[in-house]
């Protein structure tokens, strides 16, 4: 089951789920988030990312 959250109108999904969808490691996606190359927010220890941001960054369609 997906745990989506909405912040400022953006639908965010857990980093772990995003990593499975696009076949990149969680560590790499967390690095992109820390460097602010993708739209993401950290709540506690868990990162949540915007899939549209990932699609734009990687220039590919994520399912």
C-alpha positions as CSV (number, residue, x, y, z in Angstrom):
1,X,0.0,0.0,0.0
2,X,1.3,3.4,-1.0
3,X,1.7,6.1,1.7
4,X,1.3,9.3,-0.2
5,X,1.3,12.7,1.4
6,X,0.5,16.1,0.0
7,X,2.5,19.2,0.7
8,X,1.8,22.6,-1.0
9,X,-0.3,20.8,-3.6
10,X,2.4,18.3,-4.6
11,X,1.8,14.6,-4.2
12,X,4.8,13.0,-2.6
13,X,5.6,9.3,-2.2
14,X,8.1,7.5,0.0
15,X,11.7,7.4,-1.4
16,X,11.7,3.6,-1.0
17,X,8.7,3.3,-3.3
18,X,10.1,5.8,-5.8
19,X,13.3,3.8,-6.0
20,X,11.4,0.7,-6.9
21,X,9.4,2.5,-9.6
22,X,12.4,3.9,-11.4
23,X,15.1,1.3,-10.6
24,X,17.6,3.6,-8.9
25,X,18.9,3.1,-5.4
26,X,17.4,4.8,-2.4
27,X,20.9,6.2,-1.5
28,X,21.2,7.8,-4.9
29,X,17.7,9.4,-4.7
30,X,18.4,10.6,-1.2
31,X,21.6,12.2,-2.4
32,X,19.6,14.0,-5.2
33,X,17.1,15.1,-2.6
34,X,19.8,16.5,-0.2
35,X,21.4,18.3,-3.1
36,X,18.0,19.7,-4.0
37,X,18.1,18.4,-7.6
38,X,14.7,16.8,-7.1
39,X,11.7,18.0,-5.1
40,X,11.7,16.2,-1.8
41,X,11.1,16.7,1.9
42,X,12.3,14.8,4.9
43,X,9.9,14.0,7.7
44,X,11.7,12.5,10.6
45,X,14.1,10.0,9.0
46,X,12.0,9.3,5.9
47,X,12.3,11.1,2.6
48,X,9.2,11.8,0.4
49,X,9.7,12.7,-3.2
50,X,7.6,14.2,-6.0
51,X,7.4,11.7,-8.9
52,X,7.0,14.5,-11.5
53,X,10.3,15.9,-10.3
54,X,11.9,12.5,-10.8
55,X,10.4,12.2,-14.3
56,X,11.7,15.6,-15.2
57,X,15.2,15.0,-13.7
58,X,15.7,11.6,-15.4
59,X,13.8,12.6,-18.6
60,X,11.9,9.4,-18.7
61,X,8.4,8.1,-17.9
62,X,8.1,6.5,-14.5
63,X,5.2,4.0,-14.0
